[in-house]
Amino acid sequence: MSSFSFALAGIGLFVLGLHALIVHAHLLRKILAINIMGSGVSLVLVALARRGGDALPDAVPHAMVITGIVVAVSATALALVLMLKLAAETGSATLPDDSPE
């Protein structure tokens, strides 16, 4: 497969995650959607790391993706802890509506 195909798949993952982030109200689904968006960005970065046909890929985007994976795991852990605290406090794992009553 070409780099363009991987980049297109990464964009598709990002759009799918963005759609899920907007549509779903449950916080666990929002956290998963953010992880899917991050995976899409990582896939685009790796796909675009190859500059020429036979040239070696650039190492900087690969290092950024590895760092991003570590940050994503720790951010996901923090988000899950906050979601559990909110669920324990309110009894629901969804955000309250901002509409005036």
N, C-alpha and C positions, 0 to 999 in steps of 0.2 A: 504494500500500500504506500501511497505517496504521503508526503508531509501535509499536503493540502487536505487529504481525507481525514487525517488525524486532527488537523486544525478545525475542520468542519464538524467533526464529532465533538470536539471540545466546546465549540460554540453551541451545538445542540444541547449538550449537558448543562451549560450555563443557562440557556433559555428555559430548559425544563425545570431547573432548580428555582429560577426566578418566578416562574409560573406557580410552582408549589408554594413558594414563600408568600406570594400575594394571596392565593386562594384559600389555603388551609388556616384554620384558627388555632389548632392544637400546637402547643409549643414544641413537642417532640418532632412533629412533622416539619416545623419551621427550622429546627436545628439540623435535621437531616437534609432539608433543602439547601441550607447554607453550605453543608459539606459537599453536596453534589455540585453546587456552583464553584466551590474551590477546586474540586476535581476537574471540572471543565477548564478552568483557568490554567491549572497545571498542565493539562493535556495540550492546550494551545501553546504554552511556553515551550514545552518539549518539542512540539511539532515545528515551531518556528526557529528552533535553535540551529537547524541545519541551514547554512547560508547559501551554499552552492551545491551542485550536483555531486561532485566527488570530494568536496572539502569535508574535513572533520567537523563535527558539530561543536558549537561554542559551549564551553563548560559553565559559563556564568548562569544561563537560564536553568541548567540542570542543578546547580548549587542552590539557586533560588527556590526551585521546586522542592528539594529535600528540606530546606529550611521551612518552607511553607507547610510541609507535611507535619513537621514537629509542632509548629505554631497551631495548626488546625486541630491536632489531637489535644493539646492543652486548652485551647479555646472551647472545644467541644466538651471537655470534662467540666470546665467552669460553667458553661451554659447548662449542662445537665444538673449540676448541683444547684444552680439558681432556680431551675425549673422545679426541682424537687422541693426546695424551700417554699416557693410560691404555691405549689400544690398542697403542701402541709399547712400553710397559712390560710389559704382561701378555700381549699377543698376541690379546686379545679386547676387543670394544667393549661388553661386558656387565658389569654389576656382579656381584661374587662373592656367593654365598649366605652368609647369616649363620647358617645352621643349624650346630650343633656336629657334628663328625664323629667 
